[in-house]
Amino acid sequence: MSKVLNQMPNLSRRHVLGSAGLLGLFAAMPGYAQAMATGDFALIRSQVEDYVSSKKVAGMLVSLGFGAQDAALIGAGNLALDIPTPVGADSLWRVYSMTKPIMGMAAMILIEQGKLGLDQPIAEFIPEFAQMKVLTDPANSLDSVAAKTMITPRQLMTHTAGLGYNIVTKGPLLEEYNKLGINPAAVSKTPIPGFPMPAPTPSIDEFARRVASLPLIAEPGSIWSYSIGLDLLGYVIQVASGMELGSFVQQNLFGPLGMTSSFWTVPQSEVSRLSTNYAPFAGALIPIDPAQDSIFTTQPAFPFGGAGLVTSARDYDRFLAMLVGKGQLNGTRVMSERTALMGMSNLLPDTAVTKGTWVEDQGFGAGGRVGLGNAKGPAGTYGWGGAAGTVAFVDHIRGIRASGYTQYMPAESYPFQREFPKMIYDQLQAMG
């Protein structure tokens, strides 16, 4: 096993978390709602079953819904190669960066409550961020100059704050991130060959202080650069709300939406529903986080707002349905329509450059990619994906919500995420 793991491809999180192509090209389709109720989803089913029958994955599930209707579930395979439990609505999946839209919308709730401003300096909540510095030569040194602008919640949720990410950052700043435990994510209890072991992640307040002690990779608001912004935003939410972050999310999102299977730590009583995460290698699936001994059964340093959630298709669909409902689900409103639409709109600062990034010619909202009505995605679309192959989006104009679940890293090992919008589009066209 160790020999095989040592030959595993580098789990490049740039590719793992890029979630390229989340926002497919949808057109309004007459009779779609009725087709949803009677369709057999043959095109989706054939692709899902092909992934499983060819042993690319142990299991796969697609959830597709329209308006307030219950979602249709198309699945195949089991929770793990060695767990003969079929995947279903309540199976548990590591959704990694699909946590980011949830954290972004939690911040939007605080903005609606008047406890947080979209363009308010976060230094008003975390004083250590009052005098940030910016690297002058990020690839080679930690030399820096004083930042001209202050970091805001808008920049944190749109990855334009100038922060790094140890999954994409290079050079001396990456070394400092690893040395200080600025690694708000979990993959496995077992070290993965080719990846340095960062220092332990500290508590959320100490995490924020350590981030503030380091220079930024760019002037706040100047470029789009994937980052720990949503993790830091979690501490801003905690300070601004006066509540522990997990409690705030539970009280304002999970509880009202009936999301009873969303966990920062999977309880032992629920492990029987948890999938195993794999690394495809040489035609085989190598378990890197077995369900029965998953790192997600141990409590993290804090609720990682950028990559910390384990959830079910049923739960995440309720979050998506709330977005399609523009802030409400089945009569329960968690935010105003105006707030929901704002969170799903393009919140990128006017000064932010996206050319050459994962979101070139696209927008970015509260933790998720936004379609701008061009070839990269239609207006009304918002979503993101996760490191272990999961993917989700909504089209709040046409009332569509879709999400896909499987467990493998790196996500670019297969084209599932990249082709997910086309799979959905082709199916809807066939049904329309």
C-alpha positions as CSV (number, residue, x, y, z in Angstrom):
1,M,0.0,0.0,0.0
2,S,2.7,2.5,0.9
3,K,4.5,1.9,-2.4
4,V,1.2,2.6,-4.3
5,L,0.6,5.7,-2.3
6,N,4.1,7.0,-2.9
7,Q,3.3,6.8,-6.6
8,M,0.0,8.7,-6.3
9,P,-0.3,11.8,-8.5
10,N,0.1,15.1,-6.7
11,L,-3.3,16.0,-5.4
12,S,-3.2,19.5,-6.8
13,R,-5.9,21.4,-5.0
14,R,-5.8,24.0,-7.7
15,H,-7.5,21.4,-9.9
16,V,-9.3,19.7,-7.0
17,L,-11.1,22.9,-6.0
18,G,-11.4,24.7,-9.3
19,S,-14.8,23.3,-10.1
20,A,-14.4,24.6,-13.6
21,G,-17.6,24.8,-15.7
22,L,-20.1,24.6,-12.9
23,L,-22.6,26.9,-14.6
24,G,-24.0,25.2,-17.7
25,L,-26.0,26.8,-20.4
26,F,-29.7,26.5,-19.6
27,A,-32.7,27.7,-21.6
28,A,-36.3,27.9,-20.3
29,M,-38.0,24.7,-21.2
30,P,-41.8,24.6,-21.4
31,G,-43.3,21.6,-19.6
32,Y,-40.2,21.0,-17.6
33,A,-41.9,20.8,-14.2
34,Q,-44.3,18.2,-15.5
35,A,-41.4,16.3,-17.2
36,M,-39.6,16.2,-13.8
37,A,-42.5,14.4,-12.3
38,T,-42.6,11.7,-14.9
39,G,-39.1,11.6,-16.4
40,D,-36.8,8.6,-16.1
41,F,-33.6,10.6,-16.4
42,A,-32.1,8.0,-18.8
43,L,-29.2,10.2,-19.9
44,I,-28.1,11.0,-16.3
45,R,-28.6,7.4,-15.2
46,S,-26.5,6.0,-18.0
47,Q,-23.6,8.2,-17.1
48,V,-23.9,7.6,-13.3
49,E,-24.1,3.9,-13.9
50,D,-21.1,4.0,-16.2
51,Y,-18.9,5.6,-13.6
52,V,-19.9,2.9,-11.1
53,S,-19.8,-0.1,-13.4
54,S,-16.4,0.8,-14.8
55,K,-15.2,1.0,-11.1
56,K,-14.1,4.7,-11.4
57,V,-16.0,5.4,-8.2
58,A,-17.7,3.3,-5.5
59,G,-20.9,5.3,-5.7
60,M,-22.4,8.3,-7.3
61,L,-25.6,10.3,-6.8
62,V,-27.2,13.2,-8.8
63,S,-30.0,15.3,-7.3
64,L,-32.1,17.4,-9.7
65,G,-35.1,19.6,-8.7
66,F,-37.4,22.3,-10.0
67,G,-39.0,25.1,-8.0
68,A,-40.3,23.8,-4.7
69,Q,-40.8,20.3,-6.0
70,D,-39.0,17.4,-4.3
71,A,-35.8,16.6,-6.0
72,A,-35.3,13.5,-8.2
73,L,-32.4,11.3,-7.2
74,I,-30.5,9.3,-9.7
75,G,-27.8,7.1,-8.1
76,A,-25.7,3.9,-8.4
77,G,-23.2,2.1,-6.3
78,N,-22.4,1.9,-2.7
79,L,-21.0,4.1,0.1
80,A,-17.6,2.3,-0.3
81,L,-16.1,-0.7,-2.1
82,D,-16.2,-2.6,1.1
83,I,-19.5,-1.2,2.4
84,P,-22.5,-2.8,0.6
85,T,-24.9,0.1,1.5
86,P,-26.4,1.7,-1.6
87,V,-26.0,5.5,-2.0
88,G,-29.2,7.5,-1.3
89,A,-30.7,10.8,-0.2
90,D,-29.2,10.5,3.3
91,S,-25.8,9.2,2.5
92,L,-23.1,11.5,3.8
93,W,-20.5,13.1,1.6
94,R,-17.5,15.4,2.2
95,V,-18.5,18.4,0.2
96,Y,-15.4,20.5,1.0
97,S,-15.7,23.8,-0.9
98,M,-19.4,23.5,-1.3
99,T,-19.2,24.7,2.3
100,K,-18.2,28.2,0.9
101,P,-21.7,29.2,-0.4
102,I,-23.2,28.2,2.9
103,M,-20.7,30.4,4.7
104,G,-21.3,33.2,2.2
105,M,-25.0,33.1,2.8
106,A,-24.5,33.1,6.6
107,A,-22.7,36.3,6.2
108,M,-25.5,37.7,4.0
109,I,-27.9,37.0,6.9
110,L,-25.7,39.1,9.2
111,I,-25.6,41.9,6.6
112,E,-29.4,41.9,6.5
113,Q,-29.5,42.1,10.2
114,G,-27.3,45.2,10.1
115,K,-24.5,43.6,12.2
116,L,-22.1,43.4,9.3
117,G,-21.4,45.6,6.3
118,L,-20.5,44.2,2.9
119,D,-17.8,46.8,2.5
120,Q,-17.0,47.3,6.2
121,P,-13.3,46.9,7.2
122,I,-13.0,43.6,9.0
123,A,-10.4,45.4,11.2
124,E,-13.4,46.8,13.1
125,F,-14.1,43.2,14.3
126,I,-10.5,41.9,14.3
127,P,-8.1,44.8,15.0
128,E,-5.0,42.8,13.9
129,F,-6.1,43.4,10.3
130,A,-5.9,47.2,10.6
131,Q,-2.4,47.5,9.2
132,M,-1.8,44.7,6.6
133,K,1.2,44.5,4.3
134,V,1.4,43.3,0.7
135,L,4.2,41.2,-0.7
136,T,6.4,42.9,-3.3
137,D,7.8,39.6,-4.8
138,P,5.5,36.7,-3.7
139,A,7.4,34.0,-5.5
140,N,10.8,34.7,-3.8
141,S,10.5,36.6,-0.6
142,L,8.4,38.0,2.3
143,D,9.4,41.6,1.6
144,S,6.3,43.7,1.8
145,V,4.9,47.2,1.7
146,A,1.9,48.7,3.6
147,A,-1.5,47.8,2.0
148,K,-3.4,50.8,0.7
149,T,-6.9,49.4,1.4
150,M,-8.5,47.4,4.1
151,I,-10.0,43.9,3.8
152,T,-13.8,43.7,3.7
153,P,-16.4,40.9,3.8
154,R,-17.1,41.5,0.1
155,Q,-13.4,40.6,-0.6
156,L,-13.4,37.6,1.7
157,M,-16.4,36.0,0.1
158,T,-15.2,36.7,-3.5
159,H,-11.6,35.7,-3.0
160,T,-10.3,39.2,-3.7
161,A,-8.9,40.0,-0.2
162,G,-5.3,39.2,-1.2
163,L,-5.1,36.1,1.1
164,G,-3.4,32.9,0.2
165,Y,-4.4,29.2,0.4
166,N,-1.9,26.5,1.1
167,I,-3.5,24.5,-1.7
168,V,-2.6,27.1,-4.4
169,T,0.0,29.5,-2.8
170,K,3.7,29.1,-3.6
171,G,7.0,30.3,-2.3
172,P,7.9,31.7,1.2
173,L,4.3,32.6,2.1
174,L,3.3,28.9,1.7
175,E,6.0,27.9,4.0
176,E,4.7,30.4,6.6
177,Y,1.1,29.1,6.2
178,N,2.3,25.6,6.8
179,K,4.5,26.5,9.7
180,L,1.7,28.4,11.4
181,G,-1.0,25.8,10.8
182,I,-3.0,28.0,8.4
183,N,-4.6,24.9,6.9
184,P,-8.4,25.0,7.5
185,A,-9.2,21.7,5.8
186,A,-8.9,17.9,6.5
187,V,-8.3,15.0,4.2
188,S,-7.1,12.0,6.1
189,K,-5.7,10.8,9.4
190,T,-2.9,9.3,7.5
191,P,-0.2,11.5,5.9
192,I,-0.4,11.6,2.1
193,P,2.9,11.2,0.3
194,G,4.1,14.3,-1.5
195,F,2.3,16.6,0.9
196,P,4.1,18.3,3.8
197,M,2.3,18.0,7.1
198,P,1.4,21.5,8.2
199,A,1.5,22.4,11.9
200,P,-1.8,21.8,13.7
201,T,-4.6,24.3,12.9
202,P,-5.2,26.6,15.9
203,S,-8.4,27.8,17.3
204,I,-10.5,30.2,15.2
205,D,-9.3,33.4,17.0
206,E,-5.7,32.4,16.9
207,F,-6.1,31.3,13.2
208,A,-7.3,34.9,12.4
209,R,-4.4,36.5,14.3
210,R,-1.8,34.3,12.5
211,V,-3.3,35.2,9.2
212,A,-3.2,38.9,10.1
213,S,0.5,38.5,11.0
214,L,1.5,37.6,7.5
215,P,1.6,39.7,4.3
216,L,-1.0,39.5,1.6
217,I,-0.2,38.2,-1.9
218,A,-1.9,41.2,-3.5
219,E,-3.6,44.5,-2.7
220,P,-7.1,43.9,-1.3
221,G,-9.6,44.1,-4.1
222,S,-7.1,43.9,-7.0
223,I,-7.2,40.3,-8.2
224,W,-9.3,37.1,-7.9
225,S,-7.2,34.5,-6.1
226,Y,-8.6,31.4,-4.5
227,S,-8.1,31.7,-0.7
228,I,-8.9,31.1,2.9
229,G,-11.3,34.0,2.7
230,L,-14.4,32.1,3.6
231,D,-12.6,30.5,6.6
232,L,-11.6,34.0,7.9
233,L,-15.1,35.2,7.1
234,G,-16.3,32.6,9.6
235,Y,-14.5,34.3,12.4
236,V,-15.9,37.7,11.3
237,I,-19.4,36.1,11.5
238,Q,-18.6,34.8,15.0
239,V,-17.4,38.2,16.3
240,A,-20.1,40.2,14.5
241,S,-22.9,37.9,15.7
242,G,-21.6,37.3,19.2
243,M,-22.3,33.6,18.7
244,E,-20.0,30.6,18.1
245,L,-19.8,30.1,14.4
246,G,-21.3,26.6,14.3
247,S,-24.2,27.8,16.5
248,F,-24.9,30.7,14.3
249,V,-25.0,28.6,11.2
250,Q,-27.2,26.0,13.0
251,Q,-29.6,28.7,14.3
252,N,-29.9,30.7,11.1
253,L,-29.6,28.1,8.3
254,F,-29.4,24.4,9.3
255,G,-32.2,24.6,11.8
256,P,-34.8,26.6,9.9
257,L,-34.1,24.7,6.7
258,G,-34.4,21.3,8.4
259,M,-30.8,20.4,7.5
260,T,-30.4,17.6,10.1
261,S,-27.6,15.8,8.3
262,S,-25.0,18.5,8.0
263,F,-22.0,18.1,10.3
264,W,-18.7,19.7,11.1
265,T,-17.9,16.4,13.0
266,V,-19.7,13.2,12.0
267,P,-21.2,11.6,15.1
268,Q,-20.4,8.0,15.6
269,S,-24.1,7.3,15.4
270,E,-24.1,8.5,11.8
271,V,-20.9,6.9,10.6
272,S,-22.9,4.1,9.0
273,R,-24.2,6.7,6.4
274,L,-20.7,8.0,5.6
275,S,-19.0,7.3,2.3
276,T,-15.3,6.5,1.8
277,N,-13.0,9.0,0.0
278,Y,-10.7,7.5,-2.6
279,A,-7.7,8.5,-4.8
280,P,-7.9,6.9,-8.2
281,F,-4.5,5.4,-9.2
282,A,-3.5,3.0,-11.9
283,G,-7.0,1.8,-12.5
284,A,-7.7,1.2,-8.8
285,L,-9.3,3.2,-6.0
286,I,-7.0,3.8,-3.0
287,P,-9.0,4.6,0.2
288,I,-7.5,7.8,1.6
289,D,-10.2,8.5,4.2
290,P,-12.1,5.3,5.1
291,A,-15.6,5.9,6.4
292,Q,-15.1,3.9,9.6
293,D,-11.9,5.8,10.5
294,S,-12.6,9.1,8.8
295,I,-10.8,12.3,9.9
296,F,-14.3,13.9,9.8
297,T,-15.3,11.8,12.9
298,T,-12.8,13.9,14.9
299,Q,-13.6,17.4,16.0
300,P,-11.7,20.1,13.9
301,A,-10.0,23.1,15.5
302,F,-13.1,25.1,14.5
303,P,-15.9,24.8,11.8
304,F,-13.9,25.4,8.6
305,G,-16.0,27.8,6.6
306,G,-14.2,27.0,3.4
307,A,-14.1,23.2,3.4
308,G,-15.4,21.7,6.6
309,L,-18.9,20.2,6.0
310,V,-20.1,16.7,5.6
311,T,-23.7,16.6,4.4
312,S,-26.3,14.6,2.5
313,A,-27.9,15.2,-0.8
314,R,-31.2,15.8,0.9
315,D,-29.7,18.5,3.2
316,Y,-27.8,20.3,0.5
317,D,-30.8,20.3,-1.8
318,R,-32.8,22.1,0.9
319,F,-30.1,24.8,0.9
320,L,-30.3,25.0,-2.9
321,A,-34.1,25.0,-2.8
322,M,-34.0,28.0,-0.4
323,L,-31.8,29.8,-2.9
324,V,-34.2,29.0,-5.8
325,G,-37.0,30.2,-3.4
326,K,-35.0,33.5,-3.1
327,G,-34.5,33.2,0.6
328,Q,-37.4,30.9,1.7
329,L,-38.2,27.2,1.7
330,N,-41.7,25.9,2.2
331,G,-42.9,29.1,3.9
332,T,-39.8,29.4,6.2
333,R,-37.8,32.5,5.3
334,V,-34.2,32.6,6.4
335,M,-33.4,35.8,4.5
336,S,-35.2,38.4,2.4
337,E,-35.5,38.0,-1.3
338,R,-33.3,41.0,-1.8
339,T,-30.6,39.5,0.4
340,A,-30.7,36.1,-1.3
341,L,-30.5,37.7,-4.8
342,M,-27.6,39.9,-3.7
343,G,-25.7,36.9,-2.4
344,M,-26.2,35.2,-5.8
345,S,-25.2,38.2,-7.8
346,N,-21.8,39.4,-9.0
347,L,-20.2,40.9,-5.9
348,L,-16.7,41.2,-7.3
349,P,-15.1,44.6,-6.6
350,D,-14.9,46.8,-9.7
351,T,-11.1,46.8,-9.3
352,A,-10.7,43.0,-9.3
353,V,-8.9,41.4,-12.3
354,T,-10.1,37.9,-13.2
355,K,-8.3,37.4,-16.5
356,G,-6.4,34.2,-16.5
357,T,-8.2,32.9,-13.4
358,W,-10.8,30.1,-12.9
359,V,-13.6,32.8,-13.1
360,E,-12.5,34.8,-16.1
361,D,-15.6,36.3,-17.8
362,Q,-17.7,35.2,-14.9
363,G,-18.8,36.8,-11.7
364,F,-18.5,35.7,-8.1
365,G,-21.1,36.1,-5.3
366,A,-21.3,35.1,-1.7
367,G,-18.9,32.1,-1.9
368,G,-19.9,30.9,-5.4
369,R,-19.4,31.4,-9.1
370,V,-22.0,33.6,-10.8
371,G,-23.1,33.4,-14.5
372,L,-23.1,36.8,-16.3
373,G,-25.3,35.8,-19.3
374,N,-22.4,34.9,-21.6
375,A,-20.9,31.7,-23.0
376,K,-19.5,30.9,-19.5
377,G,-22.9,30.8,-17.9
378,P,-26.4,32.3,-18.0
379,A,-27.6,35.0,-15.7
380,G,-29.3,33.6,-12.6
381,T,-26.8,30.8,-12.0
382,Y,-24.7,30.5,-8.9
383,G,-22.8,27.5,-7.4
384,W,-19.5,25.9,-6.6
385,G,-17.9,22.4,-6.2
386,G,-15.8,20.5,-3.8
387,A,-12.4,18.8,-3.6
388,A,-13.7,15.3,-3.6
389,G,-15.8,15.5,-6.8
390,T,-19.0,17.0,-5.5
391,V,-20.7,19.9,-7.4
392,A,-23.8,22.0,-7.1
393,F,-25.6,25.0,-8.7
394,V,-28.9,26.8,-8.9
395,D,-30.5,28.8,-11.6
396,H,-32.9,31.0,-9.7
397,I,-34.4,32.5,-12.8
398,R,-35.5,29.2,-14.3
399,G,-36.1,27.5,-11.0
400,I,-33.5,24.7,-11.5
401,R,-31.3,23.2,-8.8
402,A,-28.8,20.4,-9.3
403,S,-26.1,18.7,-7.3
404,G,-23.8,15.7,-7.8
405,Y,-22.1,13.5,-5.2
406,T,-19.2,11.1,-5.3
407,Q,-15.9,10.8,-3.4
408,Y,-12.5,10.9,-5.1
409,M,-9.5,13.2,-5.1
410,P,-8.1,14.9,-7.0
411,A,-11.3,16.0,-8.6
412,E,-9.8,16.4,-12.0
413,S,-9.1,12.6,-12.1
414,Y,-12.4,12.3,-14.0
415,P,-14.4,14.9,-15.9
416,F,-17.5,14.5,-13.6
417,Q,-17.5,18.1,-12.2
418,R,-16.5,19.7,-15.5
419,E,-19.2,17.8,-17.5
420,F,-21.9,18.0,-14.8
421,P,-23.7,21.1,-16.3
422,K,-23.7,19.5,-19.8
423,M,-25.1,16.3,-18.3
424,I,-27.9,18.2,-16.7
425,Y,-28.5,20.3,-19.8
426,D,-28.7,17.3,-22.1
427,Q,-31.1,15.6,-19.8
428,L,-33.4,18.7,-19.5
429,Q,-33.4,19.1,-23.3
430,A,-34.4,15.5,-23.7
431,M,-37.2,16.0,-21.2
432,G,-38.4,19.3,-22.5
